[in-house]
């Protein structure tokens, strides 16, 4: 375990997962109900024991164990990334490159991932049927709600489902254009209900999406720590900056506890400055409107 941590630099959560697997195996072979201890004593003259304890294994001591460099993208960075993605689609298409269609798919997938605050598996597993109307927001048409079917499961459970309301008007046009114009050009599209088909299979894999994101990230000069999951961080941060209720944001991203949502939030210094200025201006205005206030 020391080798893994120091040599390959695996994450603490990964290390803890390995240690949990060893702990469970040792519990099994040491359990008297299975007689492994007796059999090993007879065959080898020794017996297995538990080697993973609280004092020598990684513990979950903090709320967030992600890499420090992972963060939300600023609005300028996000717009730059999406603009570059669109430019790459145009360039590949004009040069007659075969991969332009998959680039269009990935560019659309990343926009949808941000627009609904989705995890990588959640947006990779989307189907055509996941969109529906929101009767309270008819302006979004048939894309007023996205029904997530492959949400992050609790330990030992099945994928959790949730509904995510559309908040960005521009994403409805993006979805309609993809479904109506581009998706059907994949040869595999008629045989699959997947929103993101691939050239050879019914559904694009997470590895392909990861490689595409990494390529465009490098080309626009974003740090290597930025990954597809940072689009989810950006969604949470930008909604909070725009004044959405934190409970609404929590429900949108499917967090059970508000503390989980707060980890994702990294509001910009500009937002904090505006918030401070707003409070100060309100305090000054209140004081000027009532000259006798706060006087002895």
N, C-alpha and C positions, 0 to 999 in steps of 0.2 A: 504493500500500500504506500509506503514511503517512496518507493521507486516510481509508482504511478503519479504521485503528487509532485515530486521534484523533477522527474525526467520528462514525462509527457505533458505535464501541466494540466491534467484533467480537472474539471470543476469539482468543487466540494460535494455538490449534489450527486455527481456521478460516482465519486469515491464512496459516498455513504450508501448508494444503491448497491455497489459491489459488496460492501461489508455486510449489508443486510442479507444479501443472498448467502454469504458464507455463514452468517449467524443462523439462518433458517436451516441450512444443511446440517450444521453441527447439532442443532436442536433435534433434528430428525434422527441422526445416527446415535445420539446419546439418550434418546427416549427409551426407557426400559420396556415399553410395550412392543418394541420391534426386536429386542434381543440382540442388537448389533454389538453391544458392549460385551455380552457373554461370548458370542461367536468370535469376536476379535481377540478376546483373552485366550480362548482355546486354540485359535489358529496362529496367532502372532505373538502371544505372550504380553500383549499390551492392549490398550483400549482408547478410543477417541474421547476427546473432551471438548468442551466449548472454549473457543479462543477469542471470541469477540465480546467485549464488555464495554460498558459506558466509558470507562477510563482510557480505553485504547482505540476507540473508534470515533469517527467524525460525528458531531452532533449538530442538530438544527438549532443554532443559537441566535440567528438573526432572521428578520422578516424577509429580507431580499438577499439572495445568494448569487445573483447574476453578475456578469462582469461589469466593473465600474464604468467602462467605456460605452456600454449600451445605454442609449438615451433616446428621447423623442427627437425627431427632426424639427428644425425650425420651419416656419411656413415657407421661407425663401428656399431652404434646402429641399423641402418636399416638392415645391413647384419646379425647381431645377431638375430634380430626378424624373418627374413625370414628363417634363418638356423634352428631356434627353431621350426618354423611352419612345415618345412619339416621333422624334426626329430620326431615331434609329429605324423605326418601322418604315418611315417614308424613304430613307436612304436605301434600305434593303429592297424595298419594292421597286424603286426606280432603277436599281442596278440589276433587277431580274433575279435576285438571290432567292433561293427556294425557302429559306428560313424566315421570310418576312411575315408569314401567317402565324407561325409560332411566336414571333416577337410581338405581334399584335395581341395574341392571346395573353401573353405574360404581362404586357403593359396594362391590359384591361384588368387582369386578375389582381395586380398590385393596387390599382385604383380602387377596386371593390374592397380589397382587404383593408385599406385605409378608411374608406367611406363608411364601413360598418364595424371597424375595430376588431377584426377577426384574427384568430391564431392561424398559423400556417396550415395545419390540418383542416381547420374549419373552412377556409376558403378554397383549399385544394379539393375538398370533397363536396363542393356545392353542385347541385343538380338544377335542371331547368325549372323544376316545380317549386323551388324554394321561395320564390317571390310571390307576393300577394298584395292586394290593395289595402290601404289604410282608410277606413271610412271617415276618419277625422282629418285626413290630409289628402283630399281627392286630387290635388295638384300633382301628386306623384304618380298618378295613374295606377298601373298594375304592379308598380315597384315600391309601394309604400311600406312594405314590411318584408324583411328577410328572415326566414325560419331556419335557424341553425340546427342541423341534425347530428353533427359530430362534435359537439362541445366537449371540453375537457372533462373526463370522467373523474369521479371521486375514487379513492383507493378501493379496488376490488369491485367497482361498479361499472355500469355501462355508460356510454357517451350521453352526456346531458343535452337536452334540447332547450332552446330558448328562442324568443322572437326579438329581432332588432329593428327598431323603427328607423326609417330613412330620415336623415336630417339635412343632407346636402342635396339640393335640387339637381346639381350637375351630374350626379351619378346615374340618374334615371336615363338620361340620354346616352351615357356610356354603355349601360346595360342593353338598351334597346338596339343600339348600333351593332354591338357584338353579336347578339342573338339573331338579329334580322339580316345582317350583311356578311359577317365573317365566319361565324361558327360553322355554318353549313358547308363551308368550303373544305373542311377536313373530311377525308374519305371515311373515317371511322364515326363521324357524327351521327349518321342515320341509325347506327346500331347501338347508340348509347344515349342516356339522358344526362350525362355529365356536362356541366357547364363549360369545363375546360378539357376538351378532348385532345389527344395527341396524334401524331402522324402514324404511329404503330399500334396504339392501344386505345382503349375506351376512355382513359383518363390520364392526364399528365401527372407525373410523379413529383413528389416534393423535392427530390434531388435536382431535377431539371429547373424547377422554379428557383431553388437556392442558387444554382450556378448562374442563372440569368441575373438575379438580383445582385450577386457579387460582381458580375461583369459590369453592369451599369453603375453600380456603386463606385467602383474603381475609376471608371471613365469620367464621372462627375466630381471626383476628388473627395468623396466622403470617407470617414475613417473605417478601417477594416472591422471594427467592433459593431458597426451598424448592420443589422440583419433584417429579414422580413418581419420579425416580431416587433421591431421598432416602429413599424407602421401602426401597430396597435397602441404602443406608447404614445405616438403622435396624436392619434384619435382622441385618447383620453385627455391629454394635455390641452389640445385645441378646443375641445368642448368646454372644459373648465375655464379656459381663458375667455371663451365666448359667453360665459355667464350661465351655462346650463347647470341645473341643480345636481350636486354630487350624487344624490341617490339615483337620479335618472341615469347618469353616466354609469354608475355601478350596475344597474339593471341591464343597461345596454350591452356591457361587456361580459356579463354573466358571473360577476364576483359575488360570493356569498357574504363576504365581510368588506366593509368600507375600507379597512386597513389595507386590503389587497389593492384596491383601486388607487389609494394614495401613493403606493409604491410606484405606480405607473406614471404619476403626475410629476412633471418637471416644468412648471410654468416659466416662461421667459422672464428675463430681467425687465423687459419693457412692460409686461403685464403687471409685475410687482410695482413698478414705478407708477403706472397709471392708477393702480389700486391705492397706493399711498397718497398720490396726488388727489384722488377723489375724496378720501377721508379727510385730508387736511383742508381741502377747499370747503367741504361741508362743515367742518368745525369752525373755520374762519367765518363762513357765511352766517352760521348760527350765532356766533359771538357778536358780529356786527349788527345783526337784526335785533338783538336784545342787549343794549349797552349796560343795563343794570345787572345782567347775569354774571355770576361768579364774583361780584363785588362784595366786600365785607359789610 
